[in-house]
Amino acid sequence: MLLLLSLTSHGQQAEKTVTGDFNHVLFEQFASQVEAQTAYRFYFDPAAVDSLFVTLRVQAQPVDVVLREALQNTKFRFALDDERRVFVTSGAVISGAPAADFYEPRPVAPAALAQADADPSAPAPTRSRLISASEYKVYEIGAGGGGGRVTLAGHIRDQKSGEPVIGASIVAESLNVGATTDQFGFYSLTLPAGRYDLKIRGLGIKNTKRQVVLRGDGKLEIEVEEDIITLKEVVIEAEKDKNVSGMQMGLEKLDIKTMRQVPTAFGETDILRVIMTLPGVKTVGEGSTGLNVRGGATDQNLILFNDATIYNPSHLFGFFSAFNPDILQGVELYKSAIPAKYGGRLASVLDITTREGNKKKFGGAGGIGPLTSRVTLEGPIAKDKSSFIVSGRASYSDWILKQLSDRNFAKSAASFYDVTAHVMHEVNEKNTLYATGYFSTDRFRLASDTTYSYRNQAASLKWRHNFNNQLYGVLTGTYSHYDYDVTTTQNPVSASQLKYAVGQSGLRADFSYYPNSKHTIDFGGSTLLYNIAPGSFLPLGEKSLIRPDVLGKERALESALYVSDKFDITSRFSISAGLRFSFFQALGPREVYQYAPGQSRSESTIIDTVQYGSNKVLASYQGPEYRLSARYSLDDKSSVKGSYTRTRQYIHQLTNTASVSPTDVWKLSDNNIRPQVGDQYSLGYYRNFKSNTIEVSVEGYYKTLRDFVDYKSGATLVLNHHIETDIINAEGKAYGVEFFVKKLTGKLNGWVGYTYSRSLVQVNAATTSDMVNGGQYYPSNFDKPHDFTLVGNYRFSRRFSTSVNATYSTGRPITLPLAKYYLNNSLRVYYSDRNAYRVPDYYRIDLALNIEGSHKVKKLAHSSWTVGVYNLTGRRNPYSVYFKSVGGQIKGYQLSIFGNPIPTVTYNFKF
């Protein structure tokens, strides 16, 4: 209900007149026509006047006279104020000063109404922080005199759950000035004092507005409603022209609702599989979750889970991602123009965020599939102030292995589980705490007595402090750990355990400063302490005769400082410039080998051994990392963007397999292994069609890489005390062009992407023996020039929809044996140049049918079914090609992971 202002300014406003012939028009249309002829603005509840019609003919009449005639013989009343605002409501007119409810969305008791009538001079109470849930109220912010520029800040949250809405836009359209909420749902707007209609749009929320009068600095907490219409119709309203007007290039954003529509192998939403459908993102083969982004290796991706690093993002040989989809808020993938606050990897940043949990009421969700089940619980700890969300997932795949006819598989076992928990607590208006914990375990045994197990652990603790409306900071502590062990127990004499572990602890401080509507400044610093146990091979049991073998531990400190500024020079031209300066120090205790200069590193060329004590610096590296991007809008529907990014990487993954393996190891830079450095240049053209319902983009890039690791032929990577003798520093280059088309609305929607790219490696060492392919460029293991992906969704109704995923890519490179020859009476095999040939091309189609339960509001639980087929055509895509010598002949074999269609059925529920 709107409270009314007294009629105090009729004489001053009499000059504003209305002329028109209104014949049975809706009051809302009548009000619009009066607004068009005068400077008055109307405020009313549309639902209250939806059946009110106006029949009236007037000629040059004052507004108050016109309104009196229009509303006579009705239950509606009106009031005008000095700022030429018209307030229409039903019931009696209330005179006097504005009541508190006029400016704040809280119920008004009858006593308050009586007080407003009795004491017209009583001022409206003011608050530094208002909670806004209504479009029809005017919110007065601040207590200043109404002059100069003021800053409005606050959060946009879901009205039902209280969770932040990330990436929502809030725009003062009269000035074309706006802001976008960050990962906390926070926004900050600096505007001239005055009255504004703020338009609010966001992914998955209804379009809305807030009417504000800015008199001074203040806060407005905005609560919005979830939109229940078709997802893709929501997306276009939320993002609208972001493809064109957004500053960031090479950025892909996905929310969990979008990811659920993409069919996957075993019916469970898999964020990494969805990421692989985007242009510029590839993987070497089926069953692998290792991402190759724009020609980068799998270790060149920084994967963050609420800011904690995840070293192995997969379960069950790579068939499942490590993240329970029900707890996720969204995913952001940075392929270029990486923000200055991120560092430590060359190719990309995959930033995964969880939901905060419902602050209003308790609820849950889950799913049951053929291989896994999952459950999530959430709710308030203290209503509207703190919340929790916890999820668990477990597999039970052994029953499928036992159904296979192959007895070896019947004797195998494979399982995993993971647990995630997140808690947030709002201490007060200025301080909020967040805590996240993640733990996962995998264990499998494949037709042998050898058991493999590996574990992920991650935790983060954040303290967010608002200094004022223009500045806030986040202090984050993180912990990450990954380890694996390989255990053999069948023969007590040879029983053994191979172990490896990598861990890091970090502290970072990030600040965001909004000096005005044209600048957004981010700055901060971070430090990481690495601890690696490179490997140990130990006897297991008293009878074991295995000789212990333990590699020395590695430690290092990586730190960085950064600053960046996004500057809107004009409405069409914006730039973002940033500088990150990183430092790396390898620490003792450590034993370091020195090798003869100018010779290939080997045990025979060691000339000295240097011992470093605890925390002594044995090697240090540092350097600047530049971040520069620009956007120029050609018109309202198209723009051009360009960027340059330099990155440095001080930790390297060592692997002798084409795909990611749980037994891969990580190695820190030191005296003999230099850090990797990459430079990327990107240029793109972006255009929207049909009222922003179709987005088209073309992005080209060129990357140079130096000092990333490659290996000598026959390299030994596990338990190697002189690992640097099998590693060579390589140079590389990658280039390509990505075409992307997205249709974001209507019953038929989805995206199509095509990428042409090359990824090339050069090992031009100082010695001939270390050269590969004579020092010439050769394709990397993940060089796949052509890649095409189609993701389509068709919604038959609110309950039934179907999804299809089709993908094609060039086969990955391999090295083939070409001939046999004898040397000193010994049979040898002559191989081709490295990666000179390719496996057959990859092609796959997936199909899914999604069936929603009834949409009744009052139900104990809402449910849905997903029925799908992975690899619909049953194509035997090659996972690897290998060779064996059989009867004196070398024969080639192709290994396929999925050679048949894989049907799946998954039941999902939410309460």
KOLRODO-860340 format. One record per residue (C-alpha): residue in one letter; x, y, z. Coordinates in pm, whole numbers, plus 50000, padded with zeros to 5 digits. Layout:
<atoms>
AXYZ/...
</atoms>
This chain:
<atoms>
M500005000050000/L501225034749912/L500925062950164/L499845096250017/L501355130550024/S499295162150089/L498155184749814/T500535213349880/S501625226049546/H498605230249322/G499285266649255/Q502875260849152/Q501915232648916/A498815247248759/E500715255648447/K500965218548361/T497835210248165/V496325179947994/T494365177447669/G492795145747539/D489795124247458/F489955092847673/N487295067747574/H487155037447807/V490915034047832/L492725014648105/F493975036948384/E497565025948320/Q497285038447959/F495645070348081/A498515076448324/S501085071048048/Q499425097147829/V499295122448113/E502995116048183/A503745122247814/Q502115156647828/T503425168148165/A506385164648397/Y504395143448643/R505215107248725/F502575082548844/Y502985057149125/F500375030149176/D499884992849206/P499044979548858/A497184950149008/A494894973949199/V493884994048888/D493804966148630/S489994969248602/L489805007348627/F488795024748302/V488745061948228/T486215079648004/L486945116747988/R487365145947747/V489505175347866/Q491025206147708/A494065222947869/Q493085213148221/P495455211248522/V496505176848633/D494655178248965/V491405187548788/V491805159548536/L492525133948807/R489585145349017/E487225140048724/A488845107248620/L488575091848968/Q485215105549077/N482675079249178/T485505054049231/K487245041149542/F490565055649428/R492205087149561/F495285106849456/A497875130149600/L500555152749445/D503855164549590/D506365192249519/E508435169449297/R505495164349060/R504755128949166/V501235114649157/F500325087649409/V497165067749345/T495675043049589/S492325030149702/G490715041950026/A490905074450217/V493405102050147/I496115104950412/S497555139550450/G500825149250610/A504485140550563/P505475107850393/A505135078750629/A508095055650683/D506515028150473/F506585050450171/Y510335047650171/E510785012950325/P509104979950235/R507644970550570/P504014966850684/V502454997950833/A500494993751154/P497245013751197/A498915033351475/A501525045351230/L498835057850996/A497135076251275/Q500415092051379/A500985103751022/D497595120651022/A498045135951366/D501545149351316/P502045160950954/S505385176251041/A506925143751169/P509925134950952/A510195101150785/P512645078450966/T515845071750776/R518045040850759/S521495036250616/R520435002750474/L517044996050313/I515714962350202/S513784966449879/A511354940649744/S508754962649572/E508684980549238/Y505955004249348/K507595021849637/V510005050849621/Y513105045249833/E514755076049970/I518495070750012/G520735092450227/A520085123350434/G522095149250244/G520955180650075/G520455163749742/G523365179549555/G526575166449396/R527355129949324/V526395101749559/T527125064649573/L524445038049603/A525615003049694/G524144970449813/H523394934749712/I520894918149483/R519544886049636/D516934859849563/Q513744868049752/K513014831849847/S516474818649932/G518434850050017/E521314838449794/P523214864449590/V522394869549224/I525694869749036/G526094889348715/A522844908948746/S522814943548592/I521374974548761/V521075004548531/A519925040648566/E518605042348211/S518095080148209/L521895083748228/N522795050148068/V524965042848372/G524985008948532/A526854982248725/T527014944448741/T526924924049060/D530034904349150/Q530364869549303/F528814882349627/G525874899149451/F527384933149536/Y526954964249320/S528065000649347/L526645029849146/T527885065749156/L525285090349022/P524285126949054/A521825132149337/G518235129749219/R515445106049133/Y515995074748923/D514275043848794/L516785015548828/K516244986848587/I517384952748716/R517974922048502/G519704889548587/L520004853248493/G517014834048625/I515234864148782/K512274884548670/N513024918148514/T512214944748771/K512904980648869/R513385001549181/Q512435038049221/V514895057449429/V515525093149538/L519235097649604/R520015125249854/G523295111149985/D525395079750005/G523485049150118/K522715012350073/L519814995149901/E519504957549946/I517394944549659/E515384912449672/V514184898349341/E511924870049232/E513004838949048/D511704836548694/I509914804048622/I509594807648245/T511704787748005/L515384790748093/K516614804347764/E513974831447767/V515444842048099/V518984842547971/I518304867247693/E516634891447931/A519504887948175/E522414891447942/K520724910347660/D523644927747485/K526514915147704/N528014898047402/V528454932347242/S528694957147530/G530634935847779/M534284944047828/Q535534908547874/M536534887047577/G537374850247580/L534974845647874/E532364818247887/K529744818448163/L527484789048240/D524944784548515/I523834750948648/K520434752448474/T522104755748135/M524534727548208/R521734703848303/Q520454704647946/V523584689347791/P523474651047766/T526334632547938/A527654597047951/F525944584548266/G523034608748304/E524614631548567/T525334667948493/D529074671448433/I530444706848422/L533704696548256/R531854678547974/V529774709847914/I532894731647913/M534294708947639/T531414718747410/L532654754747399/P534904767447119/G538614766747192/V538264739047452/K539334703647363/T540374670847516/V542584643347380/G539964615947389/E536944599047536/G536824594747911/S539304622747975/T538484654348169/G541794671148095/L541084704547925/N543244717947644/V542344754647607/R543584773247302/G546554750647247/G547514748047613/A548444716747805/T546184702648075/D548424715648354/Q548134751148220/N544574755048352/L543934769548697/I540844752148840/L539404770349141/F536604758149368/N535544787949580/D539104800849530/A540814768349641/T542924750649376/I541804716149259/Y544644694649122/N542584665348994/P539064675548885/S537774640748797/H536434608048935/L536434572348804/F539154574748535/G537794608048414/F534194596848350/F532804620248617/S533834654948724/A534804660049088/F531944684349159/N528394676549268/P526194696949032/D523474703649291/I525724725949502/L527054747249218/Q526094783249145/G527934787648817/V531144784648621/E533324810648449/L536044800948200/Y538614827448107/K540384818347780/S541954852447719/A542124886747884/I542534868648217/P541914893348504/A545034904948687/K543994889049016/Y544454854448862/G547864839448794/G549994808448810/R548774791548489/L549304799348120/A546174788447935/S542974795148129/V541184799848459/L538124778648543/D536384795548838/I533714773649000/T531474788249269/T528994771449502/R525654783949623/E525504799449968/G522494779650084/N518924790850148/K518714817750417/K514914815850438/K513954779250477/F515254743750480/G515344723450160/G517174696749970/A517804680349635/G519294648649499/G519384622849227/I519644585549165/G521444572048858/P522784538748733/L526254545048876/T525934572949132/S523554588949378/R523754623149537/V521974643949798/T522154680649903/L520714697550212/E520554734850281/G518894759850508/P519264789250745/I521354788351060/A520024822551159/K517314834350924/D518454860850675/K521904862250836/S523604828550799/S523084796650603/F524624763150521/I524654739250228/V526144704350234/S526204677549965/G527404642149926/R527814618849630/A528804582349602/S529174556249331/Y528214519649325/S529634508848990/D530844474549101/W527514458449010/I528004467948644/L531524453748635/K530224420848773/Q527654418548493/L530334418848221/S531204386048052/D534954392348077/R536094375248399/N538864400648443/F536344428548470/A534184407948702/K537094407148946/S537544444748926/A536184471549156/A535814509349125/S534174534849352/F534354570949467/Y532654595449698/D532864632749766/V531524656450031/T531174694350005/A530044718950271/H529664756750266/V528664780650544/M528144818250534/H527414842450818/E526634879550794/V528204893951108/N526834928851038/E526324952550747/K530044955550688/N531394920650761/T530544886350621/L532294852950668/Y532354823550425/A533794788650476/T534004759850226/G535314724350263/Y535684697050000/F536904661150027/S536874632549776/T538284597449751/D538624573649456/R539594537249479/F539794511749199/R541304478049113/L541284464748758/A541644426948724/S544784425648938/D546004427149293/T547064463549250/T544794489549412/Y544884525949309/S543464552949532/Y543644590749525/R542224619149731/N541384656049686/Q541084680349974/A540294717249949/A539174744250191/S538724781850184/L537864807650449/K536844842950346/W536264875050535/R534534902050334/H534604937650470/N532814967950327/F534824999150402/N532215021350238/N529935021649934/Q532915025049700/L535465001349853/Y535364966049984/G537974939350043/V538094901550074/L540724883050277/T540924846450173/G542834817350319/T543004785250114/Y544284749750151/S544604723749874/H545964688349884/Y546124659349640/D547734625449694/Y547624590549551/D548964556449638/V549364524149442/T549304493349663/T550244457349576/T549554430449840/Q548954396849672/N552544384549709/P553844392550060/V557454392149936/S556824419549680/A554074438249866/S554664475649822/Q553124509949822/L553944538749586/K552894572749723/Y552864608849601/A551414641349742/V551194677949649/G549754705149870/Q549564742749898/S548444768350154/G547594803450045/L546594837750165/R545274865449944/A543734899849981/D541574914449705/F540104949349697/S537554965049463/Y537225002849441/Y534495021349248/P535575058149241/N532885067448988/S530775052748711/K533695053148462/H536325034848669/T536485001148841/I539804995049015/D540884961149150/F544084955949346/G545584931649593/G548204905449661/S548614868349728/T551124842749849/L551264804749817/L553414779449997/Y553904746949802/N554814713849966/I555454683649742/A556404648349835/P557624637449486/G557364600449558/S558164571149782/F558284533749718/L558064514550043/P557714478150151/L554324467850285/G554394442050559/E557184424550746/K557774398650472/S558264423550191/L561754424850041/I561174457649857/R564014482449903/P562714516350022/D563154545049776/V562164580349881/L562644612549681/G563514644649864/K560654668749934/E560204701449746/R559024734849885/A558514768849726/L556894802549783/E554944820149507/S553714855649564/A552174883149354/L550914919049363/Y548404932549110/V546374962849011/S543914968448726/D541554995848611/K538534993148385/F538015027548230/D534985037548019/I536535065247810/T533315071047617/S530035052447589/R531525033547293/F535165029347390/S536475012247704/I539844998847807/S541084976748089/A544744977748188/G546384957148457/L549774946748588/R550554916048794/F554074910848927/S554854875849047/F557734862549257/F558864826549300/Q561404812149540/A562354775249554/L563234766449913/G565334740750094/P566094716950244/R567104703049909/E569954686149725/V570534702149383/Y572654687649105/Q574734709848878/Y575514698548523/A578284706048280/P577324736248065/G576704730547695/Q576124693147737/S573024672047755/R571974667148117/S572574631648236/E573984614648543/S577364613448367/T577464651548324/I576884660048693/I579764682148806/D578634691749156/T576004686249424/V574884715649638/Q573074711649969/Y570584738450076/G569384741150433/S565834745550554/N564084776350402/K567224786150211/V566494800049863/L567954777149598/A566404794549295/S564304825749241/Y562344839248947/Q560154869648903/G558614890748631/P555714912448519/E552474898948377/Y550674924148157/R546904925148108/L545454948747846/S542094947847670/A539864972147484/R536334973247343/Y534924996147075/S531204995246998/L530564999846628/D526855004546700/D524264991446944/K524464956646792/S528144950946720/S531574956846868/V535264948846827/K537454937347116/G541154930747150/S543444919347429/Y547014910647522/T547874888247817/R551174876447962/T551174848148216/R553794828948414/Q553654793748555/Y556024780348819/I554664744848867/H554624717748600/Q552694685348556/L554794655748445/T552944628948251/N553834602947991/T550234597347882/A548224617447632/S545294621047873/V545214631048237/S546014602448474/P545474601648852/T549114590848888/D550534621648715/V552974641648927/W553724678748972/K557194694348974/L558254728849097/S560614751448907/D564184751249036/N567774756948919/N567374732648628/I563714736848531/R562694772148441/P559144786048477/Q556824787348177/V555954820748016/G553114827047772/D551924856547563/Q548504857347397/Y547124882447147/S543384881247077/L541024899946846/G537294894846813/Y534154907346639/Y530774904346815/R527294910246680/N523734903846796/F520734897946573/K516974898146609/S516664920446915/N519634903647087/T518104869047062/I521004855546854/E524634861446951/V527464857246703/S531154860446775/V534414854346592/E537624854146797/G541134849146667/Y544224843746882/Y547964838646859/K550004825047150/T553704820347209/L554964797347485/R558444792347616/D560124769547867/F557224745447906/V558274709647968/D558634682047713/Y560414648947748/K563264629647598/S562394596847430/G562024569347690/A561794593647981/T561204579848332/L558934602748531/V558184582748847/L560764579549127/N563434596148916/H566124611549140/H567474631048842/I564184640648679/E565764670748507/T567844646848292/D564654634348120/I563024668748087/I563744693847816/N562564729847793/A560464734947483/E559094764547289/G555644765347139/K553094784846945/A549354781746907/Y546924800346687/G543354797046575/V539974812346510/E536724804446694/F533224808646553/F530334808146798/V526574812446745/K524084811547032/K520294812947011/L519094821747354/T515324822947338/G512344803547212/K511454766947223/L514444758447006/N517714771247148/G521354761847197/W524714769447043/V527004759946757/G530774763346770/Y533554757046524/T537274761246591/Y540234759246359/S543444758646561/R546994746046569/S549274738146862/L552954733146773/V556064724746975/Q559744730946906/V562664715247094/N565744732246953/A568204722647226/A571854732247247/T572904696147189/T571854674646895/S570944645347121/D568274666147297/M566684678846977/V563324665246865/N562464663246494/G565724680546411/G564714712046597/Q561664717746374/Y558114724546494/Y555894694046539/P552244689946651/S551624687747024/N549774657647166/F546564677947171/D546814694546830/K543374689046671/P542904714446389/H539164710746331/D536564709846606/F532784713246566/T530114711446836/L526324714946830/V524224717147146/G520504719747084/N517474720447313/Y513824718747216/R511124724347474/F507794708447383/S506124722047696/R507054732348049/R507344695548141/F508924679547835/S512114688747652/T514794671447451/S518494678647410/V521094667947157/N524854671147158/A526894664346842/T530664667946824/Y533374662046564/S537114667546586/T540294658446406/G542134628646547/R545034636146779/P548674631546669/I550634599446730/T554084585746652/L554084553646444/P556644525746397/L557604525846028/A560164498145990/K562354472146158/Y566124469946128/Y569054451646283/L571884468646464/N574704447446606/N572524416746556/S569754432546763/L566294439546622/R565324476146644/V562214495746546/Y562414527246339/Y559794553346436/S558404582646244/D559034618546343/R557254627146667/N553484631146620/A553734628646241/Y550504608246207/R546994609446354/V544434585646498/P541034584546319/D538754614646362/Y536384616646657/Y532594618446614/R529744613946862/I526024621846907/D524214621947243/L520454624647298/A518394630947611/L514744635147708/N513964655948016/I510644650248192/E509624674348467/G507074665848734/S503944686548781/H504514723248862/K502134724749155/V503474748549418/K502264729149721/K504044695949686/L506234676949927/A508904673749657/H509384682749293/S510954656549071/S512214650648718/W513514622348501/T516324623248248/V516444595247992/G519384596247754/V521654577947516/Y525374585947505/N527114577747175/L523834572246994/T525464558246678/G527714534346870/R530834547246698/R534094532046823/N536084563846868/P539774556946931/Y541024564447278/S544534552947196/V546464533946930/Y549254510847045/F551544484246895/K552724449646995/S555274426046854/V553444393546778/G555294364846614/G558024387846491/Q555514412446345/I554514446246482/K550734448946496/G548674479446574/Y545584480046797/Q542944506046862/L541444510047210/S537934524647239/I536284533747567/F532674534047445/G532014511947144/N528254509747193/P525374533047277/I525174539347653/P521574542947778/T521004561348106/V518104569248336/T518404594248621/Y515794604548876/N516194639349028/F514254654249318/K514064686849508/F512214696249824/
</atoms>
